[in-house]
Amino acid sequence: MRLTLLVPELIWPEPGDQHTLGNLSLPGFAWLAARASFQRQPASAFETAVAGQFGLSTPALGALRLLGEDLGDAAIDGHWLCADPVHLRFHHERIVLADAGAFPLDEEEAREIAAAINAEFGDIGQLKVATARRWYLRLNPAGSAFAGACAHVAAPLSLVAGRRVDSEIPDNDATLRRWLNEVQMFLHGHPLNVRREQAGKPAVNSLWLWGGGRLHRPQPGYFTAVWSDQPLATGLARAAGTPAHPLPDGLAGLLRLASPGTASLVVLDTLLPPVLYEDSAAWRAAWLALEEHWFTPLRQALGRPVRELNIIAPTIYGELQWSLRGIDRWKFWRRSQPLAALAQQFAKGKP
């Protein structure tokens, strides 16, 4: 088996945070990393890194993510954007964005707000709710914001969630900016948001628009199977005609389900939310689970049945890539390093 693991935020973004990185015992990963060939590419968003595994450099991430939802073939036609619900607040004269993963929002509330926006702004397009956290906007080709939206480029949500955003829409998208301002004013007075604020909950006061475009299918053949609970990865697999499966419970489950000789992509994104929401305890817990269920078993499986292993980690330090073959298990002279030491090296530009 040729196995590729995509593990965003594998290293905590604050290299000097010994409370998080210190005393984190990961012998399985450390053993693999010590024996691997290593490369560091420029930093990229998690979403961009997933698409890059399928050979796509400028993908329409909204349409591809929508294709991975349980909404039929809606993504096949039209120009789509991710239009995820967010809460914007002022903090030290900056706007800070919180996505719906950082505050409670149920699906009934999401559908109520989306229906109200559709009724008020139907000339721009129509919102479709996949889950409480993931919404999509299908643009009306005759709408006034269509040209600006087609040219609109914004960072994926994983790059801005929990962070300061200086500008939601670039200045050259004047029509789209004006429409979004109108949406924000509309949301400010919506009865649901009034009730949420009275209950001490953050209001859904804006949408984060990103990943626009029409669906373009990647070339098939990169993988024979994709294993993920992440809709973008599932959508990319479906677009490429590659079988997509739910994430197994660990390497043992994967080896039980996957056919020998396959090329599998496994997306392990459990470290991403704790980094976005600065939850170091959850990040450590997620890492220990990955170590137990994936990296420790991989130490034993390298060579047979896993002939080739690639670990790809989009992080603040860059896109980190470790590659191993079966013969690498005999490189016993290479010394393992704790994750804290790797973080310090990467922060200093090494290797």
VOBA-1610 file (N, C-alpha, C; in pm, whole numbers, padded with zeros to 5 digits, always signed):
BEGIN
Met+00084-00120+00000Met+00000+00000+00000Met+00088+00125+00000Arg+00048+00221-00081Arg+00107+00355-00073Arg+00009+00443+00003Leu+00054+00496+00115Leu-00035+00567+00206Leu+00011+00711+00222Thr-00081+00804+00202Thr-00056+00946+00225Thr-00147+00994+00338Leu-00086+01048+00442Leu-00161+01106+00553Leu-00152+01258+00542Leu-00265+01324+00537Leu-00269+01470+00540Leu-00312+01512+00680Val-00220+01576+00752Val-00240+01605+00895Val-00216+01754+00919Pro-00317+01839+00902Pro-00295+01982+00924Pro-00267+02014+01070Glu-00182+02116+01089Glu-00145+02167+01223Glu-00081+02059+01309Leu+00005+01981+01247Leu+00074+01875+01318Leu+00167+01930+01426Ile+00215+02054+01406Ile+00301+02117+01506Ile+00233+02244+01557Trp+00227+02260+01686Trp+00163+02375+01749Trp+00227+02505+01699Pro+00149+02607+01665Pro+00205+02726+01600Pro+00288+02817+01688Glu+00296+02791+01818Glu+00378+02873+01908Glu+00494+02788+01958Pro+00611+02799+01894Pro+00721+02707+01926Pro+00773+02719+02068Gly+00754+02834+02132Gly+00803+02851+02268Gly+00705+02809+02376Asp+00591+02756+02337Asp+00486+02719+02432Asp+00515+02580+02488Gln+00598+02576+02591Gln+00634+02447+02650Gln+00518+02383+02725His+00422+02462+02768His+00304+02405+02833His+00231+02312+02737Thr+00231+02346+02608Thr+00164+02264+02508Thr+00256+02159+02449Leu+00378+02199+02412Leu+00468+02109+02341Leu+00554+02024+02434Gly+00575+02069+02556Gly+00662+01995+02647Gly+00597+01867+02698Asn+00681+01768+02724Asn+00635+01640+02780Asn+00524+01576+02697Leu+00531+01594+02567Leu+00436+01529+02477Leu+00507+01411+02412Ser+00480+01293+02463Ser+00551+01173+02417Ser+00482+01113+02295Leu+00552+01118+02182Leu+00498+01067+02055Leu+00603+00977+01990Pro+00633+00863+02052Pro+00744+00781+02002Pro+00721+00725+01862Gly+00597+00695+01827Gly+00570+00643+01694Gly+00601+00745+01586Phe+00547+00866+01601Phe+00574+00970+01503Phe+00722+01006+01502Ala+00784+01019+01619Ala+00925+01056+01626Ala+01012+00955+01553Trp+00981+00827+01569Trp+01057+00721+01500Trp+01043+00736+01349Leu+00922+00760+01301Leu+00899+00775+01157Leu+00968+00900+01104Ala+00953+01013+01174Ala+01011+01139+01126Ala+01163+01131+01120Ala+01225+01061+01215Ala+01370+01050+01217Ala+01423+00976+01095Arg+01350+00880+01045Arg+01396+00797+00935Arg+01351+00847+00798Ala+01269+00949+00796Ala+01208+00994+00671Ala+01298+01092+00597Ser+01273+01101+00466Ser+01323+01214+00388Ser+01228+01330+00413Phe+01285+01450+00429Phe+01202+01564+00468Phe+01214+01677+00368Gln+01100+01740+00339Gln+01096+01861+00258Gln+01002+01961+00323Arg+01034+02088+00302Arg+00944+02193+00349Arg+00909+02284+00232Gln+00779+02294+00203Gln+00728+02379+00097Gln+00669+02505+00160Pro+00641+02608+00078Pro+00578+02729+00132Pro+00445+02697+00200Ala+00413+02776+00300Ala+00289+02753+00376Ala+00167+02767+00286Ser+00069+02685+00312Ser-00057+02690+00238Ser-00170+02657+00333Ala-00290+02701+00298Ala-00407+02667+00377Ala-00434+02517+00368Phe-00498+02464+00470Phe-00537+02323+00468Phe-00617+02291+00343Glu-00713+02377+00309Glu-00799+02351+00194Glu-00718+02347+00064Thr-00621+02437+00053Thr-00535+02439-00066Thr-00449+02313-00072Ala-00401+02269+00044Ala-00318+02149+00048Ala-00397+02025+00007Val-00522+02016+00050Val-00605+01902+00010Val-00620+01901-00142Ala-00655+02017-00200Ala-00672+02024-00345Ala-00542+01993-00418Gly-00429+02034-00359Gly-00301+02007-00421Gly-00270+01860-00433Gln-00327+01777-00346Gln-00307+01633-00357Gln-00370+01576-00483Phe-00460+01653-00543Phe-00525+01611-00667Phe-00475+01691-00787Gly-00364+01761-00769Gly-00303+01834-00879Gly-00368+01966-00912Leu-00452+02020-00822Leu-00522+02145-00848Leu-00453+02259-00773Ser-00419+02365-00846Ser-00353+02480-00784Ser-00448+02597-00760Thr-00549+02613-00845Thr-00648+02721-00828Thr-00788+02663-00839Pro-00827+02580-00745Pro-00956+02511-00755Pro-01072+02597-00708Ala-01191+02562-00755Ala-01315+02622-00704Ala-01354+02544-00578Leu-01300+02585-00465Leu-01315+02507-00343Leu-01460+02499-00296Gly-01538+02604-00323Gly-01678+02601-00281Gly-01756+02491-00349Ala-01745+02483-00481Ala-01816+02379-00555Ala-01765+02241-00518Leu-01635+02228-00497Leu-01579+02098-00461Leu-01623+02054-00322Arg-01624+02148-00227Arg-01671+02112-00093Arg-01818+02075-00095Leu-01897+02151-00173Leu-02040+02120-00184Leu-02061+01981-00242Leu-01977+01942-00337Leu-01989+01809-00396Leu-01968+01699-00292Gly-01896+01731-00186Gly-01872+01633-00080Gly-01981+01627+00025Glu-02079+01714+00015Glu-02192+01712+00108Glu-02298+01614+00059Asp-02393+01583+00146Asp-02502+01493+00110Asp-02618+01572+00051Leu-02588+01642-00059Leu-02688+01728-00122Leu-02706+01696-00270Gly-02675+01574-00308Gly-02693+01535-00447Gly-02591+01601-00537Asp-02636+01639-00657Asp-02546+01693-00758Asp-02559+01844-00772Ala-02590+01913-00663Ala-02612+02057-00670Ala-02491+02132-00722Ala-02371+02081-00695Ala-02249+02155-00730Ala-02215+02149-00878Ile-02282+02063-00953Ile-02242+02042-01092Ile-02262+02167-01176Asp-02370+02241-01152Asp-02400+02359-01232Asp-02388+02486-01149Gly-02348+02594-01213Gly-02350+02724-01150Gly-02218+02765-01087His-02213+02892-01046His-02097+02950-00979His-02126+02952-00829Trp-02045+02881-00753Trp-02068+02863-00611Trp-01957+02927-00528Leu-01994+02976-00412Leu-01898+03018-00310Leu-01935+02951-00178Cys-01835+02922-00097Cys-01863+02894+00043Cys-01910+03026+00106Ala-02018+03020+00180Ala-02075+03139+00246Ala-02101+03105+00391Asp-01994+03078+00464Asp-02005+03023+00598Asp-02046+03130+00699Pro-02136+03095+00793Pro-02181+03193+00893Pro-02071+03223+00993Val-02054+03351+01024Val-01948+03392+01116Val-01999+03501+01210His-01923+03521+01315His-01948+03632+01408His-01825+03722+01406Leu-01845+03848+01371Leu-01736+03946+01370Leu-01748+04035+01493Arg-01635+04062+01555Arg-01635+04152+01671Arg-01509+04238+01666Phe-01518+04355+01726Phe-01402+04444+01735Phe-01319+04407+01856His-01188+04399+01835His-01095+04367+01943His-00967+04446+01919His-00938+04542+02007His-00820+04627+01991His-00816+04692+01853Glu-00928+04749+01814Glu-00942+04822+01688Glu-00922+04734+01565Arg-00936+04607+01581Arg-00930+04512+01470Arg-01057+04429+01470Ile-01091+04376+01353Ile-01206+04287+01343Ile-01158+04144+01356Val-01214+04072+01451Val-01179+03932+01474Val-01296+03846+01429Leu-01264+03739+01357Leu-01366+03650+01302Leu-01374+03521+01382Ala-01495+03483+01418Ala-01520+03352+01479Ala-01616+03277+01388Asp-01576+03157+01345Asp-01668+03078+01264Asp-01761+03001+01357Ala-01858+02930+01297Ala-01962+02865+01378Ala-01909+02748+01459Gly-01784+02710+01438Gly-01726+02609+01525Gly-01689+02664+01661Ala-01685+02796+01673Ala-01646+02858+01799Ala-01764+02904+01883Phe-01885+02890+01831Phe-02004+02929+01909Phe-02120+02839+01871Pro-02217+02822+01960Pro-02327+02730+01932Pro-02421+02785+01826Leu-02452+02703+01728Leu-02549+02736+01624Leu-02607+02604+01576Asp-02739+02586+01592Asp-02798+02460+01548Asp-02852+02475+01406Glu-02885+02361+01346Glu-02925+02362+01205Glu-03057+02435+01184Glu-03148+02427+01279Glu-03275+02500+01265Glu-03251+02650+01260Glu-03162+02700+01346Glu-03128+02842+01342Glu-03063+02879+01210Ala-02972+02793+01164Ala-02903+02821+01038Ala-03002+02832+00922Arg-03097+02741+00917Arg-03194+02743+00807Arg-03286+02865+00817Glu-03319+02906+00938Glu-03403+03025+00954Glu-03333+03149+00900Ile-03205+03165+00935Ile-03131+03282+00888Ile-03111+03277+00737Ala-03073+03161+00685Ala-03049+03149+00541Ala-03176+03176+00462Ala-03289+03125+00510Ala-03416+03149+00440Ala-03450+03298+00437Ala-03421+03368+00547Ala-03448+03512+00551Ala-03359+03587+00453Ile-03232+03549+00444Ile-03141+03614+00349Ile-03186+03585+00206Asn-03227+03462+00178Asn-03273+03428+00043Asn-03395+03509+00004Ala-03486+03529+00099Ala-03607+03605+00069Ala-03576+03752+00045Glu-03476+03804+00115Glu-03444+03947+00105Glu-03351+03979-00011Phe-03261+03886-00043Phe-03156+03915-00142Phe-03154+03811-00254Gly-03269+03764-00295Gly-03276+03661-00397Gly-03219+03702-00531Asp-03209+03832-00557Asp-03154+03876-00685Asp-03005+03849-00694Ile-02936+03836-00581Ile-02793+03808-00581Ile-02767+03660-00601Gly-02843+03577-00534Gly-02824+03433-00543Gly-02903+03364-00433Gln-02877+03236-00416Gln-02949+03157-00316Gln-02851+03083-00227Leu-02875+03095-00096Leu-02797+03021+00001Leu-02851+02879+00015Lys-02758+02785+00030Lys-02795+02647+00058Lys-02721+02605+00185Val-02794+02551+00281Val-02737+02509+00409Val-02710+02359+00405Ala-02584+02322+00418Ala-02549+02180+00427Ala-02550+02135+00572Thr-02486+02212+00658Thr-02490+02191+00802Thr-02498+02329+00867Ala-02512+02332+00998Ala-02518+02462+01066Ala-02392+02544+01040Arg-02279+02479+01018Arg-02152+02549+01001Arg-02116+02575+00856Arg-02171+02499+00763Arg-02127+02507+00624Arg-02242+02548+00534Trp-02232+02670+00478Trp-02333+02722+00387Trp-02267+02750+00252Tyr-02353+02758+00149Tyr-02304+02782+00014Tyr-02394+02884-00055Leu-02334+02966-00140Leu-02408+03067-00216Leu-02394+03037-00364Arg-02508+03011-00429Arg-02511+02995-00575Arg-02551+03129-00634Leu-02461+03188-00710Leu-02483+03322-00762Leu-02582+03321-00877Asn-02662+03425-00882Asn-02753+03449-00994Asn-02672+03515-01105Pro-02658+03451-01222Pro-02576+03509-01330Pro-02624+03647-01373Ala-02753+03676-01353Ala-02806+03807-01392Ala-02797+03908-01278Gly-02748+03866-01161Gly-02744+03954-01046Gly-02636+04060-01056Ser-02653+04169-00984Ser-02561+04281-00994Ser-02423+04250-00936Ala-02415+04152-00847Ala-02286+04121-00783Ala-02212+04009-00853Phe-02265+03959-00965Phe-02207+03838-01025Phe-02063+03860-01070Ala-02038+03968-01143Ala-01904+03991-01196Ala-01802+04008-01083Gly-01839+04086-00981Gly-01748+04105-00869Gly-01723+03977-00792Ala-01827+03897-00776Ala-01812+03772-00703Ala-01725+03674-00779Cys-01734+03674-00911Cys-01652+03583-00991Cys-01503+03618-00977Ala-01474+03746-00957Ala-01335+03789-00943Ala-01288+03788-00798His-01379+03762-00706His-01348+03773-00564His-01257+03660-00517Val-01152+03698-00445Val-01061+03600-00388Val-01048+03631-00239Ala-01078+03534-00155Ala-01063+03551-00010Ala-00997+03427+00047Ala-00935+03443+00161Ala-00866+03333+00225Ala-00965+03226+00270Pro-00928+03099+00260Pro-01013+02994+00316Pro-01037+03015+00464Leu-01146+02960+00512Leu-01188+02984+00650Leu-01082+02939+00751Ser-01006+02834+00719Ser-00907+02785+00815Ser-00795+02885+00839Leu-00776+02981+00749Leu-00672+03082+00767Leu-00719+03203+00846Val-00850+03220+00859Val-00901+03342+00924Val-00980+03315+01050Ala-01028+03193+01071Ala-01107+03164+01190Ala-01025+03190+01316Gly-01082+03268+01407Gly-01014+03302+01530Gly-00908+03408+01516Arg-00898+03467+01396Arg-00792+03564+01371Arg-00849+03700+01333Arg-00761+03797+01325Arg-00802+03931+01285Arg-00811+03938+01133Val-00914+04002+01085Val-00932+04020+00941Val-00946+04169+00914Asp-00854+04222+00837Asp-00855+04366+00810Asp-00963+04404+00711Ser-00990+04315+00617Ser-01090+04348+00514Ser-01155+04219+00469Glu-01286+04215+00473Glu-01356+04094+00430Glu-01357+04079+00279Ile-01379+04190+00209Ile-01387+04188+00065Ile-01290+04291+00011Pro-01202+04254-00084Pro-01110+04352-00140Pro-01183+04472-00199Asp-01114+04586-00202Asp-01177+04709-00247Asp-01226+04702-00390Asn-01164+04618-00473Asn-01206+04614-00613Asn-01338+04539-00632Asp-01390+04478-00526Asp-01520+04410-00534Asp-01628+04499-00473Ala-01643+04620-00529Ala-01730+04720-00465Ala-01874+04672-00455Thr-01926+04611-00563Thr-02066+04566-00560Thr-02086+04456-00457Leu-01994+04362-00453Leu-02006+04253-00357Leu-01990+04305-00214Arg-01899+04399-00195Arg-01882+04457-00062Arg-02011+04527-00017Arg-02073+04601-00109Arg-02196+04672-00075Arg-02306+04573-00040Trp-02315+04463-00116Trp-02416+04362-00086Trp-02391+04299+00051Leu-02265+04268+00081Leu-02235+04206+00209Leu-02263+04303+00324Asn-02236+04430+00304Asn-02272+04529+00406Asn-02422+04530+00432Glu-02500+04519+00324Glu-02646+04515+00339Glu-02688+04389+00414Val-02623+04277+00384Val-02653+04153+00456Val-02622+04169+00604Gln-02511+04232+00636Gln-02473+04250+00777Gln-02574+04337+00850Met-02620+04443+00785Met-02722+04528+00849Met-02853+04452+00867Phe-02886+04370+00767Phe-03008+04288+00776Phe-02997+04189+00892Leu-02881+04125+00906Leu-02863+04028+01013Leu-02863+04093+01150His-02815+04215+01158His-02810+04285+01287His-02949+04296+01350Gly-03050+04318+01268Gly-03184+04334+01322Gly-03272+04212+01312His-03215+04100+01268His-03298+03980+01251His-03344+03928+01389Pro-03470+03889+01401Pro-03522+03845+01531Pro-03442+03731+01594Leu-03391+03640+01512Leu-03314+03530+01569Leu-03188+03582+01637Asn-03120+03677+01574Asn-03000+03732+01636Asn-03034+03812+01762Val-03147+03879+01761Val-03191+03949+01882Val-03209+03849+01996Arg-03273+03736+01965Arg-03293+03633+02068Arg-03160+03574+02114Arg-03069+03554+02020Arg-02939+03497+02057Arg-02863+03592+02150Glu-02865+03719+02118Glu-02793+03815+02202Glu-02856+03826+02340Gln-02988+03819+02345Gln-03056+03822+02475Gln-03020+03700+02559Ala-02991+03589+02490Ala-02952+03467+02561Ala-02802+03460+02587Gly-02729+03566+02550Gly-02586+03569+02573Gly-02505+03495+02470Lys-02563+03468+02353Lys-02493+03397+02247Lys-02447+03496+02140Pro-02335+03468+02072Pro-02291+03557+01965Pro-02391+03558+01850Ala-02411+03674+01792Ala-02499+03686+01675Ala-02427+03634+01551Val-02504+03577+01460Val-02452+03546+01327Val-02464+03675+01247Asn-02355+03752+01240Asn-02366+03887+01186Asn-02296+03908+01053Ser-02246+03799+00993Ser-02186+03813+00860Ser-02169+03675+00798Leu-02125+03675+00673Leu-02090+03554+00600Leu-01945+03567+00554Trp-01873+03456+00557Trp-01738+03457+00500Trp-01746+03391+00362Leu-01722+03471+00260Leu-01734+03426+00121Leu-01596+03389+00069Trp-01580+03266+00023Trp-01450+03223-00026Trp-01468+03101-00117Gly-01363+03068-00192Gly-01363+02946-00273Gly-01455+02950-00392Gly-01475+03068-00452Gly-01572+03080-00560Gly-01526+03017-00691Gly-01624+02978-00772Gly-01595+02927-00905Gly-01691+02818-00947Arg-01673+02774-01069Arg-01750+02661-01122Arg-01671+02532-01103Leu-01743+02424-01093Leu-01680+02296-01068Leu-01590+02255-01184His-01465+02227-01153His-01370+02171-01249His-01318+02041-01189Arg-01320+01938-01269Arg-01282+01806-01217Arg-01132+01782-01233Pro-01067+01734-01128Pro-00924+01700-01141Pro-00906+01575-01225Gln-00784+01557-01273Gln-00753+01436-01346Gln-00756+01316-01250Pro-00813+01205-01293Pro-00813+01086-01206Pro-00675+01024-01198Gly-00658+00935-01103Gly-00537+00856-01097Gly-00441+00890-00985Tyr-00467+00996-00909Tyr-00376+01029-00800Tyr-00386+00928-00686Phe-00508+00885-00657Phe-00531+00787-00550Phe-00635+00687-00598Thr-00632+00569-00538Thr-00736+00471-00565Thr-00846+00474-00460Ala-00824+00546-00349Ala-00927+00560-00246Ala-00892+00679-00158Val-00997+00747-00111Val-00982+00859-00018Val-01064+00827+00106Trp-01004+00848+00223Trp-01068+00819+00351Trp-01073+00947+00432Ser-01192+00998+00456Ser-01203+01128+00521Ser-01345+01153+00567Asp-01357+01231+00675Asp-01487+01284+00717Asp-01499+01431+00680Gln-01405+01480+00599Gln-01398+01621+00562Gln-01463+01638+00424Pro-01567+01722+00409Pro-01641+01726+00283Pro-01560+01772+00163Leu-01458+01858+00183Leu-01378+01901+00069Leu-01300+01783+00011Ala-01240+01704+00097Ala-01166+01586+00049Ala-01261+01488-00019Thr-01378+01469+00039Thr-01477+01380-00022Thr-01521+01434-00158Gly-01543+01566-00167Gly-01582+01626-00294Gly-01475+01613-00400Leu-01350+01632-00362Leu-01240+01615-00458Leu-01234+01471-00508Ala-01252+01376-00418Ala-01253+01236-00460Ala-01366+01210-00558Arg-01485+01258-00527Arg-01598+01237-00616Arg-01575+01304-00751Ala-01518+01424-00749Ala-01492+01494-00875Ala-01392+01419-00961Ala-01297+01351-00898Ala-01196+01276-00971Ala-01240+01134-01003Gly-01359+01095-00959Gly-01405+00959-00982Gly-01335+00857-00896Thr-01286+00901-00779Thr-01215+00813-00687Thr-01308+00772-00574Pro-01312+00646-00536Pro-01397+00605-00425Pro-01363+00681-00297Ala-01466+00731-00230Ala-01450+00806-00105Ala-01518+00728+00007His-01449+00718+00120His-01499+00639+00233His-01490+00720+00362Pro-01574+00690+00460Pro-01559+00754+00592Pro-01425+00718+00653Leu-01377+00805+00739Leu-01248+00783+00803Leu-01255+00660+00893Pro-01164+00564+00878Pro-01163+00449+00969Pro-01112+00489+01107Asp-01125+00398+01203Asp-01091+00431+01341Asp-00942+00425+01370Gly-00861+00396+01270Gly-00717+00390+01288Gly-00655+00309+01176Leu-00523+00289+01184Leu-00455+00214+01079Leu-00510+00072+01069Ala-00540+00011+01182Ala-00592-00126+01178Ala-00721-00132+01098Gly-00809-00034+01118Gly-00932-00030+01042Gly-00908-00007+00895Leu-00812+00079+00861Leu-00780+00104+00721Leu-00729-00022+00654Leu-00636-00092+00718Leu-00579-00213+00659Leu-00684-00323+00646Arg-00781-00320+00733Arg-00888-00419+00726Arg-00981-00391+00607Leu-00998-00264+00574Leu-01096-00225+00472Leu-01035-00203+00334Ala-00910-00158+00329Ala-00848-00123+00202Ala-00789-00246+00135Ser-00792-00246+00005Ser-00734-00356-00071Ser-00582-00342-00076Pro-00509-00453-00074Pro-00363-00445-00086Pro-00324-00381-00220Gly-00215-00308-00218Gly-00166-00248-00341Gly-00233-00118-00379Thr-00320-00065-00295Thr-00390+00059-00327Thr-00304+00180-00290Ala-00344+00294-00344Ala-00285+00423-00308Ala-00392+00503-00237Ser-00381+00516-00107Ser-00486+00576-00025Ser-00444+00712+00029Leu-00538+00807+00026Leu-00523+00935+00094Leu-00612+00933+00217Val-00553+00959+00333Val-00627+00965+00459Val-00612+01106+00516Val-00724+01172+00540Val-00723+01309+00592Val-00753+01304+00742Leu-00654+01340+00821Leu-00666+01340+00967Leu-00663+01486+01013Asp-00780+01546+01030Asp-00787+01691+01055Asp-00824+01725+01199Thr-00806+01633+01292Thr-00849+01658+01430Thr-00761+01758+01504Leu-00641+01787+01452Leu-00555+01886+01516Leu-00590+02028+01473Leu-00667+02042+01366Leu-00696+02175+01311Leu-00787+02259+01401Pro-00904+02209+01444Pro-00991+02295+01527Pro-00924+02345+01655Pro-00850+02262+01729Pro-00787+02316+01850Pro-00689+02430+01823Val-00622+02427+01708Val-00532+02538+01674Val-00613+02663+01642Leu-00721+02646+01566Leu-00803+02762+01530Leu-00859+02831+01653Tyr-00897+02751+01754Tyr-00962+02806+01872Tyr-00868+02814+01992Glu-00736+02794+01967Glu-00633+02809+02070Glu-00662+02723+02193Asp-00697+02599+02168Asp-00727+02504+02276Asp-00614+02402+02283Ser-00512+02435+02360Ser-00393+02351+02363Ser-00420+02214+02425Ala-00508+02207+02523Ala-00540+02078+02585Ala-00606+01985+02485Ala-00698+02038+02405Ala-00764+01956+02303Ala-00665+01914+02196Trp-00571+02001+02162Trp-00469+01967+02062Trp-00382+01852+02111Arg-00338+01857+02235Arg-00257+01749+02291Arg-00335+01618+02293Ala-00462+01626+02333Ala-00544+01505+02338Ala-00562+01445+02199Ala-00584+01532+02100Ala-00601+01483+01963Ala-00472+01420+01912Trp-00357+01478+01948Trp-00229+01422+01905Trp-00206+01284+01967Leu-00237+01269+02094Leu-00218+01139+02159Leu-00306+01032+02095Ala-00427+01071+02052Ala-00513+00976+01982Ala-00455+00938+01847Leu-00401+01035+01773Leu-00336+01004+01645Leu-00215+00913+01665Glu-00139+00942+01768Glu-00022+00858+01797Glu-00065+00714+01825Glu-00168+00697+01905Glu-00211+00562+01942Glu-00269+00486+01824His-00351+00552+01745His-00427+00480+01643His-00362+00480+01505Trp-00266+00569+01482Trp-00206+00578+01349Trp-00054+00564+01352Phe+00016+00648+01427Phe+00161+00654+01412Phe+00234+00539+01480Thr+00190+00499+01597Thr+00252+00381+01659Thr+00230+00256+01574Pro+00109+00228+01525Pro+00092+00112+01436Pro+00172+00125+01307Leu+00190+00247+01254Leu+00266+00263+01130Leu+00413+00226+01148Arg+00464+00243+01266Arg+00603+00203+01293Arg+00620+00054+01266Gln+00520-00024+01303Gln+00527-00168+01280Gln+00490-00205+01136Ala+00404-00126+01074Ala+00352-00162+00941Ala+00441-00117+00827Leu+00538-00027+00852Leu+00621+00024+00744Leu+00703-00088+00681Gly+00693-00099+00553Gly+00759-00207+00478Gly+00659-00309+00432Arg+00581-00358+00523Arg+00473-00452+00492Arg+00370-00443+00603Pro+00246-00405+00569Pro+00187-00387+00435Pro+00200-00247+00375Val+00255-00150+00451Val+00267-00014+00398Val+00404+00000+00332Arg+00407-00007+00200Arg+00534+00001+00127Arg+00591+00142+00128Glu+00500+00240+00118Glu+00542+00379+00106Glu+00449+00465+00190Leu+00507+00557+00266Leu+00430+00644+00354Leu+00471+00789+00330Asn+00371+00874+00309Asn+00394+01018+00297Asn+00308+01088+00402Ile+00370+01172+00483Ile+00299+01253+00582Ile+00310+01398+00539Ile+00197+01462+00517Ile+00194+01600+00470Ile+00120+01683+00574Ala+00185+01789+00620Ala+00131+01868+00730Ala+00133+02017+00696Pro+00019+02074+00655Pro+00012+02219+00641Pro+00017+02285+00779Thr+00113+02373+00799Thr+00131+02440+00928Thr+00175+02583+00905Ile+00185+02659+01012Ile+00236+02795+01003Ile+00382+02797+00963Tyr+00453+02687+00984Tyr+00595+02677+00950Tyr+00617+02644+00803Gly+00512+02614+00730Gly+00520+02570+00592Gly+00445+02440+00576Glu+00445+02390+00454Glu+00387+02258+00430Glu+00498+02155+00450Leu+00490+02082+00559Leu+00594+01988+00598Leu+00564+01851+00539Gln+00667+01788+00483Gln+00647+01661+00413Gln+00754+01561+00456Trp+00709+01448+00510Trp+00797+01337+00545Trp+00764+01219+00454Ser+00865+01157+00394Ser+00843+01045+00302Ser+00930+00927+00344Leu+00868+00809+00349Leu+00939+00688+00388Leu+00905+00572+00296Arg+01003+00483+00280Arg+00981+00353+00218Arg+01022+00244+00318Gly+00988+00123+00284Gly+01014+00014+00377Gly+01158+00004+00422Ile+01250+00029+00331Ile+01392+00015+00365Ile+01438+00117+00469Asp+01362+00227+00481Asp+01401+00332+00575Asp+01390+00288+00721Arg+01317+00182+00747Arg+01304+00138+00885Arg+01438+00093+00943Trp+01536+00064+00857Trp+01665+00017+00905Trp+01765+00130+00930Lys+01721+00253+00917Lys+01810+00367+00943Lys+01815+00394+01094Phe+01867+00295+01165Phe+01863+00300+01311Phe+01957+00404+01369Trp+02051+00456+01288Trp+02146+00555+01338Trp+02085+00696+01349Arg+01969+00714+01291Arg+01905+00846+01297Arg+01834+00863+01431Arg+01858+00974+01496Arg+01805+00998+01630Arg+01669+01066+01624Ser+01578+01018+01705Ser+01445+01080+01714Ser+01453+01210+01793Gln+01361+01301+01760Gln+01352+01429+01832Gln+01209+01451+01878Pro+01193+01513+01995Pro+01057+01546+02039Pro+00998+01656+01952Leu+00866+01666+01955Leu+00797+01764+01873Leu+00840+01907+01909Ala+00868+01932+02035Ala+00910+02065+02077Ala+01039+02106+02008Ala+01133+02012+01992Ala+01259+02043+01925Ala+01236+02071+01777Leu+01148+01994+01714Leu+01116+02020+01573Leu+01055+02158+01556Ala+00966+02196+01647Ala+00902+02327+01638Ala+01007+02438+01646Gln+01104+02424+01735Gln+01209+02524+01747Gln+01293+02531+01620Gln+01325+02417+01562Gln+01403+02414+01438Gln+01329+02483+01325Phe+01201+02449+01309Phe+01124+02506+01200Phe+01106+02656+01218Ala+01089+02700+01342Ala+01072+02843+01368Ala+01198+02921+01332Lys+01314+02856+01342Lys+01442+02920+01309Lys+01479+02902+01162Gly+01390+02841+01085Gly+01418+02822+00943Gly+01497+02697+00912Lys+01509+02606+01006Lys+01581+02481+00984Lys+01479+02367+00978Pro+01504+02258+00904Pro+01617+02246+00811Pro+01586+02324+00684
//
